[in-house]
Amino acid sequence: MNEETTKAQVTVLGLGAMGTALAAALLAAGHPVTVWNRSDRPTPQGATRASTVSEAIEASPVVLACLLDHRSVYDTLGPSAASLRGKALINLTSGTPAHARSLAAWAAEREIDYLDGGIMAVPPMIGRPGAFVLYSGSQPVFDTYRPVLDALADSRFLGTDAGMASLQDIALLSAMYGQFMGILHAFALVGSAGVTATEFAPMLRGWLTAMGGFVEGAAEQIDKRDYSIGVVSNLAMQAAGYPHLLEAAIDEGVSPALIAPLRPLFDQRLAGGHGAEAITGVIELLWERK
C-alpha cells in the first residue's frame, strides 16, 4: 500500500494563526486535512474547506480544535456533539486545568475520546525542531494518532488526568513571564543610566544562563521539602540585600513594581525562623490555602 494512503484524515477547527500553522504542518506531512472556521479566513493550500462544523467533523476520525477560548469550544462543538460520538477530539485551545477537566467530562458523557494539549511554541515554530506539545487525557488517542501529533511538534504525554497538560503549560509560561519581568526590570535599570539594552544584553544573557543551574538544585530541595540542602547564600543574606534592589530602582527613577512582590515573602519566611535555609523555601508560602 502506498504510504500516502495510510496517512490519517484530520479535521482542524479554527484558522487563526495557530490553527492555520497546525493545518499547514499536517498537509506538509501528507495528511488529508479538512478545515472549518467561523469567519471567512484563507483556506490553507491543499486543505478541504467545510461549510459547517458537522461537515468538518464527519470528514475525519480525529478532530483538532484550536479556537479562541474555552467558551468557544463549547459553543462550536455543542450543537455538533452527536457527530463527534466515537471519534477522537484533541483540544489545543488555550485554557486552564479546570477547563480541560470540564471538557473531558463533557466528552466522556457523549462517548467522545478526549485528549487535551498545551502548545509550547508560537505559530512559526509548528512543524519545526524546538517546538513541543504537552498532552494529557486519553492514552489510546495519543497512541493511535501519535503520527498526526508528531507532524506538529515533539509530542509529550503526561498522563490520563486531562488537566495535566494545561497545568504544566501554565507552569512553564509562569516561569517564562517571571523571567521576562526580571529582564525588563534589568533593562529599565541600566537604561536609566544611558546604557542601551543592546549593549547590556550579552552580559544579561550570560548571567541568566549561569543562573539556570538553580532549577535542578531547587527541585531537589522542594521534592524533599528540605531547604537546607546545599545552601550557599541563605535566605537571611539574600533578604538583607534585597531592599537595595528596590532602593536603587527608586533612586534611578525606575518603578520596582516587577520585583517588589518578592520582598514580603522573604520577610514572612524570615519571621518563621527560616533564615539559614535557601530562598527556595518561599514556595511553602505559595502552597498555603486560605
Order of alpha helices (4+ residues) and beta strands (2+ residues): beta-alpha-beta-beta-alpha-beta-alpha-alpha-beta-alpha-beta-beta-alpha-alpha-beta-alpha-alpha-alpha-alpha-alpha-alpha
